Amino acid sequence: MAEALMTFDERYRAVEARDTRFDGQFVTGVRSTGIYCRPSCPARTPKPANVIFFRTSAAAHEAGFRACKRCLPEAVPGSPEWNLRGDIVSRAMRLIVDGTVEREGVGGLAARLGYSSRHLGRLLVAELGAGPLALARAHRAHTARALLVGSDLSVADIAFSAGFGSVRQCNDTVREVFGLTPSEVRRRRRSTDATPGSLTLSLPVREPFDAAGLLDWFAARAIPGLERVTSEGYARTLTLPGGPGRMEVSLGDRVGFVRLRVTLASLADLGAVVARTRRLLDLDADPVAVDHALTRHAVLAPMVAARPGVRVPGTMDAHETLMRTMIGQQVSVAAARTALTRLVASLGEPLPTVVPAHAEPDAPRRLFPTPAKIAEYGPEVLRGPRARTRAVRDAAAGLADGSLHLGSDDDGREQRARLLARQGIGPWTADYVRMRVLGDPDVLLTGDRAMRAGAAAAGLPTGRRELAAWAERIAPWRSSLTTRLWSATATPSVNR
């Protein structure tokens, strides 16, 4: 719905209505108090003359405003705009929330995007009102607040986990942003984590949220040893910049929130895990806007009414997703799962002791193999046509040596062209990867048999060209249509 918020009056009406759909899409600064709020803040609506709107909380910070203690504008879902758009600003925002500035600095962020630091700063300030350092600082403040209220970590550990250079810097930032000391923020906690070595956070999500649909999708594809899916949540191992880890999400514990429990070798990876979990579960989507767009078409209205708030599954690891997708080309979900289970059992490293093991016998305990290992040993483990095995090995080698780049910072068209240029990767694979890795909301996988079976069940055209022509009216939400049509058939498949 971000594209509808073009004028001051439209934003002000959203604030008057205390409309929660706009939380995370802009913040409201109140000049008379020096406070900024989420649009749905329950406080009395300020006079228009006292209001100024900001695209991001970082811009409000830069203008001298501090966060409202009543509505906590930092504790809202992120803007769906960064997935809907594919320009430099949105790509930069995805990298910033993934912790790139903390790991590589502004220079590293700019280099990834192909710009100078100075020019990237100008672009961000011009559109968002804040540069990369300020945007990263706001994200660190949000992470610190979540840890203060959701864990028993010391302030020193929280400062490090959130990406601050020192405890003093963390204290000063928290005090400046929230108008509270870290100790005062901590007194507002609701609960603490009871698992030694783990952290538990509550991630906000816009309702409605089709948790059951996501769990069904993950369950059909879960690799034993790497992942576990239950009726309540999803768990898996992780390979992160600072080392291995494990994450577990519980869906449906609280309306408007998802509970995330993480166990990490390096606390510095916490921000990256949170950002990737949000992408995995599509938590920043605007389901009301998407469902409204789909229900304008009578043939889709019953499907949306039966399952509101459907999310497009994302990914925790771009390289892993490419490997899994290529191995699963032209075979059923069940066959792909069998092949991937063999690959993980043969080449996946066990979690090291720095990540404590869970007591459950089926808890994820093995990491997905690295591209380097797949490139070297994959042909000994993988079965099927030699051409496909060779293509998997070559792509893995490219990921390992850096000649093939794949990440959430990619330009969608450039990523697709890069993948299609490689032997053994066709349009279905390139588009499937683009949908999951970039969170592109406008991908229609007309080559997917399961999706076309779902189209037949829904009364839509089933021919590739005919379905593509019909679905043009759904843009830019064709990924949501793809996901819904997958679930319309009882026999999931990712084959072309």
C-alpha positions in Angstrom: 0.0 0.0 0.0 3.0 2.2 0.1 2.4 3.4 -3.4 -1.0 4.9 -2.3 0.7 7.1 0.3 1.6 10.0 -2.0 0.3 13.0 -0.2 0.4 14.6 3.3 -3.4 14.4 3.5 -3.5 10.7 2.7 -0.9 9.9 5.3 -2.7 12.2 7.9 -6.0 10.3 7.3 -4.2 7.0 8.0 -3.0 8.5 11.3 -6.5 9.8 12.2 -7.9 6.3 11.5 -5.0 4.7 13.5 -4.7 2.3 10.6 -2.3 -0.5 11.5 -1.8 -1.4 7.8 0.6 1.5 7.5 2.8 0.7 10.5 6.3 0.3 9.2 5.6 2.2 6.0 6.2 5.7 7.4 6.5 7.3 10.8 4.9 10.5 12.1 7.0 13.2 13.8 5.2 15.6 16.1 7.0 18.9 16.3 5.4 20.1 19.5 6.7 17.0 21.5 9.8 16.0 19.5 8.4 12.4 19.4 7.8 10.2 16.4 5.1 7.5 16.3 3.8 4.7 14.2 0.6 5.6 12.3 -1.6 3.5 14.6 -0.4 5.2 17.8 -3.3 5.3 20.3 -2.3 8.8 21.5 -4.4 11.8 20.6 -4.0 12.7 16.9 -1.7 15.8 16.7 -2.8 18.9 14.7 -1.7 18.8 11.0 0.5 21.9 11.6 2.5 20.0 14.1 3.0 16.9 12.0 5.9 15.9 9.7 6.2 12.5 8.0 9.3 10.5 7.5 9.9 7.5 5.3 12.1 5.8 7.9 12.8 6.0 11.6 16.4 6.8 10.8 15.2 10.0 9.1 13.2 10.9 12.2 16.3 10.3 14.3 18.4 12.5 12.1 15.8 15.3 12.4 16.1 15.1 16.2 12.9 13.1 17.0 12.9 10.2 19.5 10.7 7.1 19.5 7.3 7.2 21.2 7.4 5.1 24.5 3.7 4.2 24.1 3.4 2.8 20.6 7.1 1.7 20.1 7.4 2.5 16.4 10.5 0.3 16.1 8.5 -2.8 17.0 6.5 -3.1 13.8 6.9 -5.1 10.5 9.2 -3.6 8.0 8.1 -1.8 4.8 6.9 -4.2 2.1 8.3 -1.6 -0.4 11.8 -3.0 -0.3 10.7 -6.3 -1.8 8.2 -4.7 -4.2 11.0 -2.5 -5.6 14.2 -3.6 -7.2 16.1 -0.3 -7.4 19.4 0.7 -5.7 17.6 2.1 -2.6 15.6 -1.0 -2.0 18.7 -3.3 -2.6 20.7 -1.1 -0.2 18.0 -1.4 2.5 18.0 -5.2 2.2 21.8 -5.3 2.7 21.7 -2.8 5.6 19.2 -4.9 7.6 21.3 -8.0 6.8 24.2 -6.4 8.6 26.4 -5.5 5.7 27.4 -2.1 7.1 28.5 -3.7 10.4 30.5 -6.4 8.6 31.9 -4.5 5.6 31.4 -0.8 6.3 29.7 1.7 4.0 32.5 1.2 1.5 31.6 -2.5 1.3 27.9 -1.7 1.0 28.6 0.7 -1.9 30.9 -1.7 -3.6 28.3 -4.5 -3.6 25.9 -2.2 -5.4 28.5 -0.8 -7.8 28.4 2.8 -6.6 30.8 5.1 -4.7 30.1 5.6 -1.0 29.4 9.2 -1.7 26.9 8.7 -4.5 25.1 5.9 -2.6 24.8 8.3 0.4 23.3 11.0 -1.8 20.7 8.5 -3.2 19.7 7.3 0.3 19.5 10.8 1.8 17.5 12.1 -1.2 14.8 9.4 -0.9 14.9 8.3 2.7 16.2 11.3 4.6 19.1 9.4 6.0 22.4 8.0 4.8 23.7 4.4 5.2 25.3 5.0 8.6 22.2 6.5 10.0 20.0 3.7 8.6 22.3 1.1 10.0 22.4 2.9 13.4 18.5 2.8 13.5 18.6 -0.9 12.7 21.1 -1.5 15.5 18.9 0.4 17.9 15.9 -1.8 16.9 18.0 -5.0 17.5 19.2 -3.7 20.8 15.6 -2.9 22.0 14.4 -6.4 20.9 17.3 -8.0 22.9 16.8 -5.9 26.0 13.1 -6.9 26.3 13.5 -10.5 25.0 16.7 -11.9 26.5 18.8 -12.0 29.6 22.0 -11.0 27.8 24.2 -8.4 29.5 24.2 -4.9 28.0 27.7 -5.6 26.8 26.7 -8.7 24.9 23.7 -6.8 23.5 25.9 -4.0 22.2 28.1 -6.5 20.4 25.1 -8.5 19.1 23.4 -5.4 17.7 26.6 -4.3 15.9 27.7 -1.4 18.1 31.4 -0.7 18.5 31.2 -0.2 22.3 28.8 -0.4 25.2 28.9 3.4 25.5 27.8 3.8 21.9 24.9 1.4 22.5 23.9 3.2 25.7 24.0 6.6 24.0 22.0 5.4 21.0 19.3 3.7 23.0 18.9 6.7 25.2 18.8 9.1 22.2 16.4 7.0 20.1 14.0 5.8 22.8 14.4 8.4 25.5 15.2 5.6 28.0 18.3 4.0 29.3 18.9 0.3 28.4 17.9 -0.6 32.0 14.6 1.3 31.7 13.9 -0.4 28.3 14.6 -3.8 29.9 12.0 -3.2 32.6 9.4 -3.3 29.9 10.2 -6.9 29.0 7.4 -9.5 28.7 9.3 -12.7 29.1 12.8 -14.2 28.9 14.2 -17.2 27.2 14.5 -20.4 29.2 16.8 -22.3 27.0 20.5 -22.0 27.9 22.6 -20.7 25.0 19.5 -19.5 23.0 17.8 -16.2 22.5 14.1 -15.7 21.9 12.7 -12.7 20.0 9.2 -11.7 18.9 9.0 -10.6 15.3 6.0 -8.5 14.3 3.9 -9.5 11.3 1.0 -7.9 9.6 -2.3 -9.9 9.9 -3.8 -11.9 8.4 -1.0 -14.4 8.3 -1.4 -17.8 6.7 1.1 -19.7 9.0 -0.5 -23.1 8.1 0.1 -22.6 4.4 3.8 -21.8 5.0 4.3 -24.8 7.2 2.6 -27.1 4.7 5.0 -25.8 2.0 8.1 -26.2 4.2 6.9 -29.7 5.3 6.7 -31.0 1.8 10.3 -29.9 1.1 12.0 -30.3 4.5 15.4 -32.2 4.5 15.8 -34.5 7.5 18.8 -33.6 9.6 18.8 -30.0 8.2 15.2 -29.0 8.8 12.2 -30.0 11.0 8.6 -29.0 10.5 5.9 -29.5 13.1 2.3 -28.3 13.3 3.5 -25.3 15.2 6.7 -24.2 13.6 9.9 -24.7 11.5 13.5 -25.2 12.6 16.8 -25.5 10.7 20.5 -25.2 10.9 22.3 -22.1 9.4 25.6 -21.2 7.9 26.2 -17.5 8.8 29.1 -15.0 8.3 30.2 -15.6 11.9 29.8 -19.3 12.0 27.0 -22.0 12.2 23.7 -21.6 14.1 20.2 -22.9 14.5 16.9 -21.2 14.3 13.4 -22.1 15.2 10.2 -20.2 14.5 6.9 -20.8 16.3 3.9 -19.5 14.3 0.7 -18.6 15.9 1.8 -18.2 19.6 0.6 -14.5 19.6 -1.5 -12.7 17.1 0.6 -10.2 15.2 3.9 -11.9 16.2 6.2 -14.8 15.3 8.5 -16.2 18.0 12.1 -16.7 16.8 14.5 -18.8 18.9 18.2 -18.7 17.8 21.4 -20.4 18.9 24.5 -18.9 17.4 28.2 -19.4 17.3 28.6 -15.6 17.0 26.1 -13.1 18.5 27.1 -10.7 15.8 25.0 -12.7 13.4 21.8 -12.1 15.2 20.7 -9.1 13.0 21.3 -11.2 9.8 19.2 -14.1 11.2 16.3 -11.8 12.0 16.5 -10.2 8.6 16.6 -13.5 6.8 13.8 -15.0 8.9 11.6 -12.1 7.9 12.4 -12.8 4.3 11.9 -16.5 4.7 8.4 -16.0 6.1 7.6 -12.9 4.0 6.8 -11.1 7.3 7.0 -7.6 5.7 4.3 -8.2 3.1 1.1 -6.2 3.1 -1.5 -9.0 2.9 -4.5 -6.7 2.9 -3.3 -4.9 -0.2 -2.4 -8.2 -2.0 -5.6 -10.0 -1.1 -7.6 -6.9 -2.1 -5.9 -6.9 -5.5 -6.6 -10.6 -6.1 -10.3 -10.5 -4.9 -11.0 -7.9 -7.6 -11.1 -10.9 -9.9 -14.2 -13.1 -9.2 -12.5 -16.4 -10.1 -9.9 -15.8 -7.3 -12.2 -14.4 -4.6 -13.2 -17.8 -3.2 -9.6 -18.9 -3.0 -8.6 -15.7 -1.1 -11.6 -15.9 1.2 -10.7 -19.5 2.1 -7.1 -18.7 2.9 -6.4 -15.0 3.6 -2.9 -13.7 4.2 -0.9 -16.2 2.1 2.8 -15.5 2.1 5.4 -16.2 -0.6 8.2 -18.5 0.9 11.6 -16.9 0.9 15.0 -18.3 1.9 17.6 -18.2 4.6 20.5 -18.9 2.2 20.7 -17.9 -1.5 23.5 -20.3 -2.4 21.6 -23.2 -0.8 18.5 -22.3 -2.7 20.2 -22.4 -6.0 21.6 -25.8 -5.3 18.3 -27.2 -4.1 16.5 -25.8 -7.0 18.9 -27.2 -9.6 18.9 -30.6 -8.0 15.1 -30.5 -8.0 14.7 -29.5 -11.6 12.4 -31.8 -13.7 11.6 -34.1 -10.8 8.9 -34.3 -8.2 9.2 -32.6 -4.7 9.5 -36.1 -3.2 12.3 -37.1 -5.5 14.1 -33.9 -5.0 13.8 -34.3 -1.2 15.3 -37.8 -1.5 18.3 -36.6 -3.5 18.9 -33.7 -1.2 18.6 -35.8 2.0 21.4 -38.0 0.5 23.5 -35.0 -0.3 23.1 -33.5 3.2 23.8 -36.8 4.9 26.9 -37.4 2.8 28.5 -34.0 2.6 26.8 -31.8 5.3 29.0 -31.1 8.3 27.5 -31.7 11.8 26.9 -28.7 14.0 30.0 -28.0 16.0 29.9 -28.0 19.8 29.8 -24.2 19.9 26.1 -24.5 19.0 24.6 -26.6 21.8 22.5 -29.6 20.6 18.8 -29.8 21.3 17.5 -32.9 23.2 14.9 -33.8 20.6 16.0 -36.8 18.5 14.9 -35.2 15.2 16.3 -31.7 15.9 18.3 -30.3 13.0 22.0 -31.2 13.6 23.6 -31.0 10.1 24.6 -28.1 7.9 23.8 -27.8 4.2 27.0 -28.6 2.2 29.1 -25.6 1.1 29.3 -24.9 -2.6 32.9 -25.8 -2.6 32.1 -29.3 -1.2 29.3 -29.8 -3.7 31.6 -28.8 -6.5 34.3 -31.3 -5.4 32.2 -34.3 -4.2 28.7 -33.7 -5.5 29.1 -35.9 -8.6 29.9 -38.9 -6.3 26.6 -38.4 -4.4 24.1 -37.1 -6.9 22.3 -39.4 -9.3 20.4 -38.7 -12.5 21.4 -37.3 -15.9 25.0 -36.4 -16.2 24.2 -33.1 -17.7 22.3 -32.0 -14.7 25.0 -33.2 -12.3 27.6 -31.4 -14.3 25.5 -28.2 -14.3 25.1 -28.4 -10.5 28.8 -28.9 -10.0 29.7 -26.0 -12.3 27.2 -23.7 -10.6 28.6 -24.7 -7.2 32.1 -24.0 -8.3 31.1 -20.6 -9.5 29.5 -19.8 -6.2 32.6 -21.1 -4.4 35.1 -19.1 -6.3 33.0 -15.9 -6.6 32.6 -16.0 -10.4 28.8 -16.5 -9.9 27.3 -13.9 -7.5 23.9 -14.6 -6.0 22.4 -12.6 -3.1 19.5 -10.5 -1.8 21.3 -7.4 -3.2 21.0 -8.5 -6.8 19.2 -6.6 -9.5 16.4 -9.0 -10.5 16.9 -8.7 -14.3 20.7 -9.0 -14.0 20.4 -12.0 -11.7 18.0 -13.7 -14.1 20.3 -13.1 -17.1 23.3 -14.3 -15.1 21.7 -17.6 -14.2 20.3 -18.2 -17.7 23.8 -17.7 -19.2 24.9 -20.8 -17.3 24.6 -24.3 -18.7 21.7 -26.3 -17.3 19.7 -23.4 -15.9 16.5 -22.5 -17.6 13.7 -19.9 -17.2 11.8 -21.9 -14.5 14.9 -22.2 -12.3 16.0 -18.6 -12.8 12.5 -17.3 -12.0 12.0 -19.6 -9.0 15.3 -18.4 -7.5 14.4 -14.8 -8.2 11.1 -15.2 -6.4 12.6 -16.8 -3.3 16.0 -15.1 -3.0 14.9 -11.5 -3.8 11.4 -11.8 -2.6 10.2 -10.6 -6.0 6.4 -10.3 -5.7 5.7 -10.5 -9.4 6.9 -13.9 -10.6 4.6 -16.3 -12.5 6.0 -19.8 -12.9 4.0 -20.9 -16.0 6.5 -23.8 -16.5 5.5 -25.3 -13.2 3.2 -28.3 -13.6 1.8 -28.1 -10.0 0.9 -24.4 -10.5 -0.9 -25.2 -13.8 -2.8 -28.0 -12.1 -3.8 -25.5 -9.5 -4.9 -23.1 -12.2 -7.1 -25.8 -13.7 -8.6 -26.4 -10.2 -9.3 -22.7 -9.9 -10.9 -22.4 -13.3 -8.0 -20.5 -14.9 -6.3 -21.1 -18.3 -3.8 -23.9 -18.1 -1.7 -23.3 -21.2 1.6 -21.4 -20.5 0.9 -18.5 -22.8 -2.8 -18.3 -22.0 -2.1 -18.4 -18.2 0.6 -15.8 -18.6 -1.7 -13.5 -20.6 -4.5 -13.8 -18.0 -2.2 -13.2 -15.1 -1.0 -9.9 -16.4 -4.0 -8.3 -14.7 -2.6 -9.5 -11.3 0.7 -7.6 -11.6 2.6 -6.8 -9.4 1.4 -9.7 -7.2 1.9 -12.7 -9.5 4.2 -14.4 -7.0 1.2 -14.5 -4.6 -0.9 -16.0 -7.3 1.8 -18.6 -8.0 1.9 -19.6 -4.3 -1.9 -19.8 -4.1 -2.1 -22.0 -7.2 0.6 -24.3 -5.7 -1.6 -24.9 -2.7 -4.7 -25.5 -4.8 -3.4 -29.0 -5.8 -2.9 -31.8 -3.3 0.2 -33.1 -5.1 3.0 -30.5 -4.7 5.7 -30.5 -7.4 8.5 -28.2 -8.5 9.1 -30.0 -11.8 8.8 -28.1 -15.1 
